Amino acid sequence: MPQLDTSTWLTMILSMFLTLFIILQLKISKHNFYYNPELMATKTPKQNTPWETKWTKTYLPLSLPL
């Protein structure tokens, strides 16, 4: 029964990792990235709520006269 020759496995594994790394680098280099991302000033519209125009007083139980 012949024995399995594993002497070339290290070379194959290292060359596979090198090839995958090169392919990954080539794929990443084809993407266009923004060079200077700037924050956009977003204005939130002010919502008019009905209780902003009315005068209301909240009574707390501890603030009532005894």
Summary of the structure (lengths in Angstrom):
residues: 66
radius of gyration: 35.0
end to end distance: 103.4
largest distance: 103.4
contacts: 57
relative contact order: 0.05
helix: 42%
strand: 0%
